Amino acid sequence: MAIEIKQVTTRRELKRFIRLNYEMYKDNAFAVPDLYEDMLKTFSRDKNPAFEFCEADYFLAYKEGRLVGRVAAIINRRANATWQKQTVRFGWIDFVDDEDVSRALIDTVAAWGRERGMTEMEGPLGFTDMDAEGMLTEGFDQLSTMATIYNYPYYPQHMERLGLTKAMDWIEMKLMVPPQVPDKYVRIAEIVKQKYNLHVHKLKSVREIKRTGIGQRIFDLINESYAPLFGYSQMTQAQIAQYVKEYLPILDLSLVTLIENEQDELVGVGISMASLSTALQRAKGKMFPLGWWHLAKALYWKKPPIVDLLLVAVKPEYQNKGVNALLFTDLIPQYIRHKFVWAETNPELEVNDKVQSQWQYLENYLHKRRRCYRKDI
């Protein structure tokens, strides 16, 4: 039977687009559902600031009247200008184990991109790097995180048979929380503090974030430090304002560490958070009726044994100078206090030796790998 591809044009169809992933993975012990309300906002042109510089359409695949796949086609003009490419991205791709379905979805994105002057496709990628990206190729028996994609092992097999090749890999590390801060971290941290006149700044309240404008400084630092990374798209002021308003206030500030120099300029930041993976599974990706309870419990009252290292950013001129040791000399005691057993790094570019070298003083395991695929169109 032929595969029918239908563009999403109504709110009802968008709901089906979002919920397909939940249906495909509802019985999978390792998949973590996206929060439905967040997905609605992400795909809404009037609520996602990325649409200031992105164009996108969403597609559903049907076979014999049954919904069997989905994909988003995205053009990030800001990233294309930065990297001097004409790339269409495919994101949020899901499909049953049927090559006719996966081929139809990929062909749809390719045709959509060619109509708009694109010459290559890459994915899975979102609108920006703040969205989940990369198709899982190793670690299918490992619990996913709220910031990453989980997919069945047949997904990358389909990509390869359809002629897509590796553009870039990310790896994810499992880091065991030590009983005390490793001596090497302590020694390096003391040297760095004295040599560069650096100090730790701990945020005390959401009011401080609003009053001092520190949220803006954090995301400005992320933009600066992440700029050279694969495909990075600089966050706009509207995006930064949204992240500061919606995400910083829910953090346990004991798990956030800032590093400043003697002029109180921000030079490093480490943001971590109790894992919400199990809570999101229990909530089934919905805030209501009781999803909020599971999430709040994991964040504030009964933390799980896993802490997610959401991001680490260091100002370029301070990289490779030991600032990371200063960050983790402050954070590890907090992990111990909260009784975390291990930390999840979330995706790191496999070529980013600077990031991976910071884990050498901890017991660590490479337990997941994910890939961005590409193809000329």
Beta strands, then each sheet from edge to edge (+ up, - down):
strand 1: 4-7
strand 2: 54-63
strand 3: 66-76
strand 4: 87-95
strand 5: 120-123
strand 6: 135-138
strand 7: 165-176
strand 8: 199-201
strand 9: 256-260
strand 10: 266-274
strand 11: 306-314
strand 12: 342-344
strand 13: 348-349
strand 14: 364-376
sheet 1: 1+ 2- 3+ 4- 5- 14+ 6-
sheet 2: 1+ 2- 3+ 4- 5- 14+ 7- 12+ 11+ 10- 9+ 8-
sheet 3: 1+ 2- 3+ 4- 5- 14+ 7- 13+
end
